[in-house]
Amino acid sequence: MNTKSMLFPRLCAAAGLSAFAAVAAAADPAPAKSTDQVEQQIDALSQQLQALKAELQQLKSQNEALAAQQSAAPAQTAAATSAKSSPFDNLSLWGYGEVYYDRPIHDVARTQADLARAVFGIGYRFDDRTHFNSEFEVEHAVSSADDPGEFEVEQFYVDHQLTNWASIEAGLFLMPFGLLNEHHEPTNFYGVQRNFVETLIIPSTWREGGFALHGNTDLGISYSAGLTTGIDLGKWDFAPEYPAYTTALELEDSDVAPLQATHQELALSNAEHLAQYVSLSYNGLPGFTAGGAIFTGNAAPVPAPPNAPLSGHNRVTLGEVHTRWTPGAFDLSALYARGTISNTAGVNLQNPGSPNPIPSKFYGYYLQGAYTVWQNATYRVSPFVRWERYDMGANYAGTSPEIPSGDVPLSGAPGDYGKYPQSHDIVWTYGANFYVTPHVVIKADYQTFDVNRDFTRLDLGLGLYF
C-alpha cells in the first residue's frame, strides 16, 4: 500500500480530534486551570506533534525506497532475461523416418525389411521475418561405397517475409507440386509407401535450387512462383541394368522414371538452362483444398556425337491438378499429372535399339478414399482404398517405327514385349493406417497390379514424425 495514503488519514484524524476538543471546550466551559496544567498540556501536544513529524519522515523515506525499487525492476528483469537468452533459443529440431516390410506374393524369396529413410531437420529463426530450414536424409540405414544407402540434403533454404502476403525463399527447397511432395512425412499419407503417380510421374521428393516468391491471401488462395534449376537429360541411361527392376519396390527405387532419373537436386547442377514454375492452391473452405502447378524449362541436352550434333532444345514440361476433401470422418483425394519432353526423336535415333528410350509423353492419375472407423483421445484407425494408373512412356518419338504406349519394356530387350516389366500399370491398394499418436503410425496394405502381376505385394510399415 502507498505510505502517503496511510499517513493522510492519520493526520486528518489528529486534526479532527483537536477541533473537536476546541469546540467541546467552548460549549462546556471547565473550571479555570493553573499555569502549570496549561504548560503540561502544551508540552504534551508538542511531543505528539514531534512524534507525528518523525512518523511522517519515516513514511516518506519508505515511499521513496519503494519508488526506487519499482523503477529498477524493469532494468533488472531485462538484465535477467538477457542473461538467460541463448542462440539455442532460436534453434528448432524435427525429423521423421520409415521402416518397411515388403513381401512380394508371387516371389517370397524377394521379401525385404528396410529402414527406408531417417530424416533430421534443423531450423533457425534469425528474427520474426527471417528463417532458415534444412533437412538431411539417410536412406537404407547405411551409406557407404559398398552399401545401398545414400546420404543427401533434402532441403536447405532461407525464407524471408516481405509483407503479410508475400515471402521470398532461396536455396534448395521442395517444389510445390501435388498433395505429397511438400507433405511427404509418413503420418501425412495413406499406405506404407508413397503412391506411384507422385513417385514416378511427379518425382517426390522433388527439390530444386533457386528462389521463389510465395504467400497467402485473405481469399484463401496461396501461391508460389519461382526460377529454379531444371532437368538434365544427360543423366538419362539408355542401357539400364538388365532388368532394371523386377519388383514394385525396385521400381520405386530405380532411375527409370522420366523426371526421377533426370532432376538434379542441386548436386553440381547443370544451370545453363533454368526452369520456371507457378503453383496455385485454394483452401478457403473448411476441409477442402484444390490446386495445380506447372513447371517448364529447356533441359540440359544429351551429349551428341561431334559428327551428328542435335538441333533444337528439349523442353520439359510437367503440369498437375489435385483436390482433397475431408468431410467429417472421410478423406477423399484425386490427382492428375502429365509431362512432356520435346525434340526426343533425334536423341532416340542416335540410340537405336535402346530398351529405355526417352519418352515424349508420360502421365498418371489416382483416386483415393479413406474413412476413420474408430478413434479416441489417443488412437485412430483409418482404412483406405486407392486406384491409380501411371504410364512412364505414353509415347516414344524417334523409334522405328514409333512405338505406342506400353510396348517398350523398360527393363527388357528390344522387341521382347510382354516378357519383362512394363512401363505402365493400373494399381489397386487396400490398407489401413493405425495412429498410435498423431506422430506415430503403423501401416498395412495389399497392392495388386493389372499389367505387372508379379508385383502384387503385402506391405507393413512403421512411420513417425516429430
C-alpha positions in Angstrom: 0.0 0.0 0.0 1.2 3.6 -0.7 2.6 5.1 2.5 1.2 8.5 1.7 -2.3 7.0 1.7 -1.6 5.6 5.2 -0.3 9.0 6.6 -3.1 11.1 5.3 -6.0 9.5 7.3 -3.9 9.7 10.5 -3.2 13.5 10.1 -6.9 14.1 9.3 -7.8 12.2 12.5 -5.4 14.2 14.6 -6.7 17.5 13.2 -10.3 16.4 13.7 -9.7 15.4 17.4 -8.1 18.8 18.0 -11.0 20.7 16.5 -13.5 18.6 18.4 -11.7 19.3 21.7 -11.8 23.0 21.0 -15.5 23.0 20.2 -16.2 21.0 23.3 -14.3 23.4 25.5 -16.2 26.3 24.1 -19.5 24.7 24.5 -18.9 23.4 28.0 -16.5 25.7 29.9 -14.5 24.0 32.6 -13.1 25.4 35.7 -10.0 27.6 35.1 -6.8 25.7 35.0 -3.5 26.6 36.6 -0.5 27.8 34.6 1.4 24.5 35.3 -1.5 22.5 33.9 -1.6 24.6 30.7 2.1 24.2 30.2 1.8 20.4 30.7 -0.8 20.3 28.0 1.2 22.3 25.7 4.3 20.1 26.2 2.1 17.0 25.6 0.7 18.4 22.4 4.3 19.4 21.3 5.5 15.8 21.9 2.6 14.4 19.9 3.4 16.8 17.1 7.1 15.8 17.1 6.1 12.1 17.0 3.8 12.7 14.0 6.6 14.6 12.2 9.0 11.7 12.9 6.5 9.2 11.6 5.8 11.4 8.6 9.6 11.4 7.8 9.8 7.7 8.2 6.9 7.0 5.9 8.3 9.4 3.4 11.6 7.5 3.4 9.8 4.2 2.9 7.8 5.6 0.0 11.0 6.9 -1.7 12.7 3.5 -1.3 9.6 1.7 -2.8 9.5 4.0 -5.8 13.2 3.4 -6.4 12.6 -0.4 -6.3 9.8 -0.1 -8.8 11.9 2.0 -11.1 14.7 -0.5 -11.0 12.5 -3.6 -11.6 12.3 -3.4 -15.4 16.0 -3.0 -15.8 16.6 -6.0 -13.5 14.1 -8.1 -15.4 15.7 -7.1 -18.8 19.1 -8.0 -17.4 17.9 -11.3 -16.1 16.3 -12.1 -19.5 19.4 -11.1 -21.3 21.5 -13.3 -19.1 19.2 -16.3 -19.7 18.9 -15.9 -23.6 21.0 -18.1 -25.8 21.4 -18.7 -29.5 19.8 -22.1 -29.0 16.6 -20.4 -28.1 16.0 -19.7 -31.8 17.0 -23.3 -32.9 14.4 -25.8 -33.9 14.8 -29.6 -34.5 12.5 -32.1 -36.1 12.6 -35.3 -38.1 10.8 -38.3 -39.5 11.5 -41.9 -40.5 10.0 -45.0 -42.1 10.6 -48.8 -41.7 9.2 -51.2 -44.4 8.4 -54.9 -44.6 7.7 -55.8 -48.2 6.6 -59.3 -49.3 6.0 -60.0 -53.0 3.2 -62.5 -53.1 4.5 -64.4 -56.2 8.2 -64.3 -55.2 8.5 -64.5 -51.5 12.3 -65.0 -51.7 12.5 -61.3 -52.5 10.9 -60.3 -49.2 12.7 -57.3 -47.7 12.8 -55.3 -44.5 14.3 -51.9 -44.7 14.9 -48.7 -42.7 13.9 -46.8 -45.8 14.8 -43.3 -44.5 15.8 -41.4 -41.4 15.5 -37.6 -41.8 16.7 -34.9 -39.4 15.7 -31.3 -39.7 17.5 -28.2 -38.4 16.0 -24.7 -38.4 17.0 -21.3 -37.1 15.0 -18.1 -36.6 17.2 -15.1 -37.2 14.3 -12.7 -36.4 10.5 -12.7 -36.7 10.7 -12.4 -40.5 13.8 -14.5 -41.5 14.1 -18.2 -41.0 16.4 -21.0 -42.1 15.3 -24.6 -42.7 17.2 -27.7 -43.7 16.7 -31.5 -43.8 19.3 -34.2 -44.0 18.3 -37.8 -45.0 20.0 -41.2 -44.7 18.4 -43.9 -46.9 18.5 -47.6 -46.3 20.2 -47.3 -42.9 23.9 -47.5 -44.1 25.5 -45.1 -46.6 28.9 -46.1 -48.0 30.6 -47.1 -51.2 29.7 -50.8 -50.5 26.2 -50.3 -49.2 22.9 -49.4 -50.8 22.2 -46.3 -48.7 22.6 -42.7 -49.6 23.1 -39.5 -47.6 21.6 -36.4 -49.1 20.5 -32.9 -48.3 16.7 -32.7 -48.9 16.2 -29.0 -48.1 18.5 -26.1 -47.4 17.0 -22.6 -47.8 16.4 -19.2 -46.2 12.8 -17.7 -46.1 12.3 -14.0 -45.5 8.8 -12.4 -45.1 8.4 -9.2 -47.1 4.8 -8.4 -46.2 1.9 -10.2 -44.6 1.1 -11.8 -48.0 4.5 -12.3 -49.6 7.7 -14.0 -48.7 10.8 -14.9 -50.7 12.9 -18.1 -50.3 16.2 -19.0 -51.8 18.3 -22.2 -51.7 17.4 -25.9 -52.1 13.6 -26.3 -51.5 10.7 -28.6 -52.2 8.7 -28.0 -55.3 5.0 -27.2 -54.5 3.6 -30.0 -56.7 0.8 -32.4 -55.8 -0.5 -33.4 -52.4 2.6 -35.3 -51.3 5.8 -33.6 -52.3 5.8 -30.9 -49.7 4.0 -33.1 -47.1 5.7 -36.4 -47.5 6.1 -37.4 -43.9 4.7 -40.9 -43.2 2.0 -39.6 -41.0 0.6 -37.4 -43.8 -0.2 -40.2 -46.4 -2.1 -43.5 -46.6 -0.3 -46.7 -47.3 3.1 -48.0 -46.4 4.9 -46.4 -49.3 4.2 -43.3 -51.4 1.8 -43.7 -54.3 3.2 -44.4 -57.8 1.9 -41.3 -59.6 3.6 -39.0 -57.1 6.8 -41.0 -57.3 7.2 -42.0 -60.9 5.4 -39.0 -62.7 6.0 -36.3 -60.0 9.4 -37.3 -58.7 8.7 -37.0 -55.0 10.6 -35.9 -53.0 11.3 -33.4 -55.7 13.5 -30.4 -54.9 15.4 -27.9 -56.9 17.8 -25.0 -56.3 16.7 -21.4 -56.9 14.5 -18.7 -55.5 10.7 -18.3 -55.2 8.1 -15.8 -54.2 5.2 -17.3 -52.2 2.4 -16.3 -49.8 -1.2 -16.4 -48.8 -4.1 -14.1 -49.4 -7.2 -13.3 -47.4 -9.3 -15.0 -50.1 -7.9 -18.4 -49.1 -5.6 -18.6 -52.1 -1.9 -19.5 -51.7 0.6 -19.1 -54.5 4.2 -19.8 -55.3 6.3 -18.8 -58.4 10.0 -19.4 -58.9 13.1 -19.7 -61.0 15.0 -22.9 -60.4 17.4 -25.4 -61.8 16.0 -27.7 -64.4 16.2 -31.2 -65.9 19.4 -32.8 -67.1 18.8 -35.3 -69.9 22.5 -36.0 -69.9 21.8 -38.2 -66.9 19.4 -40.5 -68.9 20.5 -44.1 -69.1 19.7 -45.7 -72.5 21.0 -49.1 -71.4 19.9 -49.6 -67.8 20.9 -52.7 -65.8 19.1 -55.7 -67.2 16.5 -55.9 -65.9 16.2 -52.5 -64.2 13.5 -53.7 -61.8 11.7 -57.0 -61.1 9.5 -55.9 -58.1 7.4 -52.9 -57.2 9.9 -51.9 -54.6 12.8 -51.9 -57.1 10.6 -49.9 -59.5 10.2 -47.1 -56.9 13.9 -47.1 -56.1 15.1 -47.3 -59.7 16.1 -44.4 -62.0 13.9 -45.2 -65.0 11.0 -42.7 -64.5 11.5 -39.7 -66.7 11.9 -36.9 -64.1 13.0 -39.2 -61.3 16.1 -40.1 -63.4 16.9 -36.5 -64.6 16.1 -34.0 -61.9 19.3 -32.6 -60.4 18.8 -31.9 -56.6 21.4 -29.1 -56.7 24.2 -31.6 -56.9 26.7 -29.9 -59.3 23.6 -29.0 -61.3 23.9 -28.0 -64.9 22.5 -24.5 -64.8 22.8 -23.4 -68.4 19.1 -23.5 -68.7 16.8 -22.5 -65.8 13.2 -23.6 -65.4 10.2 -21.7 -64.2 7.2 -22.8 -62.2 3.9 -21.4 -60.9 1.7 -23.0 -58.2 -1.8 -22.0 -57.0 -3.9 -23.5 -54.3 -7.3 -22.7 -52.8 -8.2 -23.6 -49.2 -10.9 -21.1 -48.4 -13.5 -23.7 -47.4 -13.0 -25.8 -44.2 -11.7 -29.3 -45.1 -11.4 -28.5 -48.8 -8.3 -27.9 -51.0 -7.9 -27.6 -54.7 -4.9 -26.6 -56.7 -2.4 -27.1 -59.5 1.1 -26.3 -60.7 3.1 -26.2 -63.9 6.9 -26.5 -64.4 8.7 -25.8 -67.7 12.2 -25.2 -69.0 14.8 -26.3 -71.5 16.7 -29.3 -70.3 20.4 -29.8 -70.4 20.8 -32.0 -73.5 22.0 -35.5 -74.1 25.7 -35.3 -75.3 25.7 -35.7 -79.1 28.4 -37.2 -81.2 30.7 -34.5 -82.8 29.7 -35.5 -86.3 26.0 -35.6 -85.6 25.0 -32.6 -83.5 21.4 -32.4 -82.4 19.2 -29.4 -83.3 16.7 -27.7 -81.1 16.1 -27.8 -77.4 14.5 -30.4 -75.3 11.8 -28.6 -73.3 10.5 -30.4 -70.3 7.0 -29.6 -69.0 5.1 -31.1 -66.1 1.6 -30.0 -65.0 -0.7 -31.3 -62.3 -4.1 -30.6 -60.7 -5.3 -32.0 -57.4 -8.0 -31.8 -54.8 -8.7 -33.1 -51.3 -11.9 -33.0 -49.3 -12.2 -34.1 -45.7 -15.9 -34.0 -44.7 -16.3 -35.5 -41.2 -14.6 -38.9 -40.9 -14.0 -39.1 -44.7 -10.7 -38.2 -46.5 -11.2 -38.0 -50.3 -8.5 -37.0 -52.8 -7.7 -37.1 -56.5 -4.7 -36.0 -58.7 -3.8 -35.9 -62.3 -0.2 -35.2 -63.6 1.1 -35.1 -67.2 4.6 -34.4 -68.6 6.1 -33.9 -72.0 9.7 -33.8 -73.4 10.1 -32.1 -76.8 12.5 -33.0 -79.6 13.3 -36.5 -78.4 13.2 -38.1 -81.8 16.8 -37.2 -82.7 18.1 -38.3 -79.4 16.4 -41.7 -79.6 17.5 -42.2 -83.2 21.1 -41.8 -82.0 20.5 -44.7 -79.6 18.8 -47.3 -81.8 17.6 -50.5 -80.1 17.7 -49.0 -76.6 15.4 -50.7 -74.1 14.9 -47.3 -72.5 14.4 -44.5 -75.0 13.4 -41.1 -73.7 9.6 -40.7 -73.7 7.9 -37.7 -75.3 4.9 -38.1 -73.0 4.1 -39.5 -69.6 1.2 -39.2 -67.2 -0.6 -40.6 -64.2 -3.7 -40.1 -62.0 -5.3 -41.6 -59.0 -8.5 -41.6 -56.8 -8.3 -42.3 -53.1 -10.7 -42.6 -50.3 -10.2 -43.1 -46.5 -12.6 -43.3 -43.6 -11.8 -43.1 -39.9 -13.8 -46.0 -38.4 -12.7 -45.5 -34.8 -10.8 -43.1 -32.7 -10.4 -41.9 -29.1 -8.2 -39.4 -27.3 -5.1 -41.3 -28.3 -5.7 -43.8 -31.1 -7.2 -43.6 -34.6 -7.9 -46.3 -37.3 -8.4 -45.2 -40.9 -8.9 -47.8 -43.7 -8.4 -46.6 -47.3 -8.5 -47.7 -50.9 -6.6 -46.2 -53.8 -6.9 -46.7 -57.5 -4.1 -45.3 -59.7 -2.8 -45.5 -63.2 0.6 -44.5 -64.4 2.4 -44.6 -67.7 6.1 -43.5 -67.8 6.1 -43.9 -71.6 2.8 -42.9 -73.2 4.7 -42.1 -76.4 8.2 -42.5 -77.8 9.3 -40.3 -80.6 12.1 -41.3 -82.9 11.8 -45.1 -82.5 11.4 -47.0 -85.7 8.6 -47.4 -86.1 7.3 -45.1 -83.4 6.1 -47.3 -80.6 2.7 -46.6 -78.9 2.1 -46.6 -75.2 3.1 -49.8 -73.3 5.1 -51.6 -75.9 8.5 -50.7 -74.7 9.7 -52.8 -71.8 12.0 -50.5 -69.8 13.8 -53.5 -68.3 13.5 -55.9 -71.2 15.2 -56.4 -74.6 14.2 -54.6 -77.8 11.2 -56.4 -79.4 10.7 -58.7 -76.4 7.4 -57.1 -75.4 5.4 -58.5 -72.6 8.0 -60.7 -71.0 9.6 -58.1 -68.8 8.0 -55.5 -66.5 6.2 -52.8 -68.4 6.4 -49.0 -68.0 2.7 -48.7 -67.3 0.2 -50.2 -64.9 -3.0 -50.0 -63.0 -2.6 -50.5 -59.3 -5.2 -51.1 -56.5 -4.1 -50.5 -52.9 -6.2 -51.6 -49.9 -5.0 -50.9 -46.4 -5.3 -49.1 -43.1 -3.3 -46.6 -41.0 -3.4 -47.1 -37.3 -2.2 -43.9 -35.5 -0.7 -44.7 -32.0 -0.4 -40.9 -31.6 -0.7 -38.2 -34.3 3.1 -38.5 -34.7 3.4 -42.4 -34.8 1.6 -44.6 -37.3 1.6 -48.3 -38.0 0.5 -49.2 -41.6 -0.5 -52.2 -43.6 -1.6 -52.6 -47.2 -2.1 -55.0 -50.1 -1.3 -54.0 -53.7 -2.4 -55.6 -56.9 -1.1 -54.8 -60.4 -3.1 -55.3 -63.6 -0.1 -55.4 -66.0 2.9 -56.4 -64.0 1.0 -59.0 -62.0 4.1 -60.5 -60.4 4.5 -57.2 -58.5 1.5 -57.9 -56.2 2.7 -57.5 -52.7 1.9 -57.2 -48.9 3.4 -54.3 -47.1 3.8 -53.5 -43.4 5.3 -50.3 -42.1 6.1 -48.0 -39.2 6.3 -44.3 -39.6 7.0 -41.4 -37.2 7.3 -37.6 -37.3 8.4 -35.2 -34.6 
